[in-house]
Amino acid sequence: MEIQLWRSILCPYELAVKELMVKFEHIIDEHKQNDLYSPIEQVSGRVKSLPSILEKMQRKHIPMEKMEEEIEDIAGIRIICQFEEDIDTVASIIRSRSDMTIKSEKNYLKHIKQSGYRSYHLIIYYTVDTISGPKKLQAEIQIRTMAMNFWATAEHSLRYKYSGNIPQELQDRLHNCAEAAFHLDQEMSTIREEITNAQRLNEIRRKMTSNILDNIQKLHFMLNLEDMSAINKEFSDVWNSNDIDKLREFNERLNVLVEVYRI
């Protein structure tokens, strides 16, 4: 098949990956804007390379006319979570969306692969609008923790290096690493609430500080030097106190002050 024809086949999948990444990244932004903990830490995506597609077709004896139907992961999205509990939350979010339809799910958290691989996979149907009209296609979404992703990335690199025949000694060490990653996720879950609370407070502190600095910039053109000096000193004292309540109270006072002088 000519390269140009392959490009036309893969173009809608490239569009799907871009759109899906934007949508999942928006979920992160929406949580942060509402001072909520986001179950999604980061998102990445890719379109399967042509050599990988051809290799899979050859290995699984897939004819060209069945390629888009039988190769479900031409478009791939990877969602990374901080905690294993977040994986269920993200899967539920995907199930509830009207713009994605679930075709199948594979739970490699409960049914761990022999290699030690752990993750949650969903195959979805997703429709993109092309110049030829709507196109319904498939995409694979992998949901995993940072620890799972670190292990899976290392295992994939070794599998590629050894053409799928990883030496037994390395396989044994990978199993040990998989166990370590599993225990890391378990330990992180025990302190999940403290970590998420700290992150939420840091985000609130960041947003309030940004608003305070914006207001100080506005007041610079409204107040005299003596008043501005007092405000800057108070901000420095409040900031160094690390007291979120004092920062909130100072922020609210500046908001009122800006409104008063604006009138």
C-alpha positions in Angstrom: 0.0 0.0 0.0 1.3 3.5 -0.8 2.5 5.7 2.0 0.1 8.5 1.0 -2.9 6.1 1.5 -1.6 5.1 4.9 -1.4 8.7 5.9 -5.0 9.3 4.9 -6.0 6.2 6.9 -4.1 7.4 10.0 -5.1 11.1 9.8 -8.5 10.7 11.6 -6.7 8.8 14.4 -4.2 11.6 14.9 -7.2 14.0 15.2 -8.9 11.6 17.7 -5.8 11.5 19.9 -5.5 15.3 19.9 -9.2 15.8 20.8 -9.1 13.1 23.5 -6.0 14.6 25.1 -7.6 18.1 25.1 -10.8 16.7 26.8 -8.9 14.8 29.5 -6.6 17.7 30.2 -9.7 19.9 30.5 -10.9 17.5 33.2 -7.7 18.3 35.1 -8.1 22.0 34.6 -11.8 22.0 35.7 -10.9 20.2 39.0 -8.2 22.7 39.7 -10.3 25.7 38.9 -12.9 24.5 41.4 -10.2 23.8 44.1 -10.9 20.0 43.7 -8.5 17.1 43.7 -8.0 15.8 40.2 -8.0 12.0 39.8 -6.0 12.5 36.6 -2.4 13.6 37.1 -1.3 13.7 33.5 -2.3 12.6 30.0 -0.3 11.5 26.9 -1.3 10.0 23.6 0.1 8.5 20.4 -0.9 7.0 17.1 0.5 3.6 16.5 3.5 3.7 14.1 3.1 2.2 10.7 5.8 -0.5 11.3 4.0 -1.5 14.6 0.7 -1.7 12.7 2.2 -3.9 9.9 4.0 -6.1 12.5 0.7 -6.7 14.4 -1.2 -7.4 11.1 1.4 -10.0 10.2 1.6 -11.6 13.7 -2.2 -11.9 14.0 -2.9 -12.6 10.3 -5.1 -9.5 9.9 -6.1 -8.7 6.4 -6.0 -5.1 5.2 -9.8 -4.8 5.0 -10.1 -5.8 8.7 -7.2 -3.7 10.0 -9.3 -0.8 11.5 -11.8 -3.3 13.0 -9.3 -5.7 14.6 -6.5 -3.4 15.6 -8.1 -1.6 18.5 -5.2 0.5 19.7 -4.2 2.5 16.5 -5.2 5.5 18.7 -3.8 5.3 22.2 -4.4 7.5 25.3 -2.5 7.0 28.6 -3.9 8.5 31.7 -1.6 8.6 34.8 -3.1 8.8 38.3 -1.4 9.4 41.6 -3.2 6.6 43.5 -4.7 3.3 42.5 -8.1 4.3 43.9 -8.2 7.1 41.3 -8.2 4.5 38.5 -11.8 3.5 39.2 -12.8 7.1 39.4 -11.3 7.9 36.0 -12.9 4.8 34.5 -16.3 5.9 35.8 -15.8 9.4 34.3 -15.2 7.8 30.9 -18.2 5.5 31.2 -20.5 8.4 32.0 -19.4 10.6 29.0 -21.8 10.9 26.0 -19.0 11.5 23.5 -17.3 8.1 24.1 -18.8 4.6 24.0 -17.2 1.7 25.8 -16.6 -1.3 23.6 -14.6 -3.4 26.2 -12.7 -3.2 29.4 -9.7 -5.2 30.7 -8.8 -5.1 34.4 -5.2 -6.0 34.8 -5.3 -4.8 38.4 -7.3 -7.8 39.4 -6.0 -10.1 36.7 -2.3 -9.3 36.6 -0.4 -10.4 33.6 2.3 -13.1 34.0 5.0 -10.5 33.4 3.7 -8.5 36.4 2.0 -5.9 34.2 -0.8 -3.9 36.0 -3.1 -1.4 34.4 -6.7 -0.8 33.4 -7.6 -0.8 29.7 -10.7 0.5 27.9 -11.5 0.3 24.2 -13.8 3.1 23.2 -15.6 4.2 20.1 -15.0 7.8 19.3 -16.3 9.9 16.4 -14.2 12.6 14.7 -15.4 15.1 12.0 -13.3 14.9 8.9 -13.6 16.7 5.5 -15.2 13.5 4.3 -17.8 13.5 7.2 -18.0 11.8 10.6 -15.8 8.8 11.2 -16.3 6.4 14.0 -13.1 4.8 15.2 -11.6 2.9 18.1 -9.1 4.1 20.7 -7.5 2.4 23.6 -7.3 4.2 26.9 -4.8 2.9 29.5 -5.2 4.1 33.1 -2.4 3.4 35.6 -0.5 4.9 38.5 2.9 6.5 38.2 4.5 3.4 39.8 2.7 1.1 37.3 3.8 3.4 34.4 7.4 3.5 35.5 7.5 -0.4 35.6 5.6 -0.8 32.3 7.8 1.7 30.4 10.9 -0.2 31.6 9.4 -3.6 30.7 8.4 -2.4 27.3 12.0 -1.1 26.6 13.5 -4.4 27.6 10.9 -6.4 25.6 11.8 -4.3 22.5 15.5 -4.7 23.1 15.3 -8.5 23.3 12.6 -8.8 20.6 10.1 -10.2 23.2 12.5 -12.8 24.6 13.7 -11.2 27.8 16.3 -13.4 29.6 15.0 -15.2 32.6 17.3 -13.4 35.0 15.9 -10.1 33.8 12.3 -11.4 34.0 12.8 -12.4 37.6 14.2 -9.0 38.4 11.2 -7.4 36.6 8.9 -9.5 38.8 10.6 -8.2 41.9 10.2 -4.6 40.6 6.6 -5.2 39.8 6.1 -6.4 43.4 7.9 -3.3 44.7 5.7 -1.0 42.5 2.6 -2.8 43.9 3.7 -2.2 47.5 4.6 1.4 46.7 1.0 2.0 45.5 -0.4 0.3 48.6 1.7 2.5 50.9 0.8 5.7 49.0 -2.8 4.8 49.5 -2.4 4.8 53.2 -1.4 8.5 53.2 -3.6 9.5 50.3 -5.8 11.9 52.3 -2.9 13.8 53.8 -1.2 14.1 50.4 -4.3 15.3 48.6 -5.2 17.8 51.3 -1.7 19.3 51.1 -1.9 19.5 47.4 -5.3 21.2 47.6 -4.1 23.8 50.1 -1.0 24.5 48.0 -3.2 25.1 44.9 -5.5 27.4 47.0 -2.4 29.3 48.3 -1.1 29.6 44.7 -4.3 31.0 43.4 -4.8 33.5 46.2 -1.2 34.6 46.0 -1.6 35.2 42.2 -4.7 37.3 42.9 -3.0 39.3 45.6 -0.1 40.2 43.4 -2.5 41.2 40.6 -4.3 43.5 43.1 -1.1 45.0 44.4 -0.2 45.8 40.8 -3.6 47.6 40.3 -3.3 49.4 43.6 0.2 50.7 42.7 -1.6 53.2 40.3 -4.2 54.1 42.9 -2.4 54.6 46.2 0.5 56.7 47.4 3.9 55.3 48.1 3.4 55.2 51.9 0.2 53.1 51.6 1.8 50.8 49.1 4.8 50.3 51.3 2.5 49.2 54.2 0.6 46.8 51.9 3.8 45.3 50.6 5.2 44.8 54.1 1.9 43.2 55.3 1.9 40.8 52.3 5.5 39.8 53.1 4.6 39.2 56.8 1.5 37.2 55.8 3.3 35.2 53.2 6.2 34.3 55.6 3.7 33.2 58.3 2.5 30.3 56.1 -1.0 30.8 57.6 -3.6 30.1 55.0 -6.3 31.9 57.0 -4.3 35.1 57.2 -3.5 34.9 53.5 -7.2 34.4 52.7 -8.2 37.4 55.0 -5.5 39.6 53.4 -6.7 38.6 49.9 -10.3 39.5 50.7 -9.3 42.9 52.1 -7.4 43.7 48.9 -10.3 42.6 46.8 -12.5 45.1 48.6 -9.9 47.8 48.4 -9.5 47.4 44.7 -13.3 47.6 44.2 -13.5 50.8 46.4 -10.8 52.6 44.4 -12.2 51.4 41.1 -15.5 53.2 42.0 
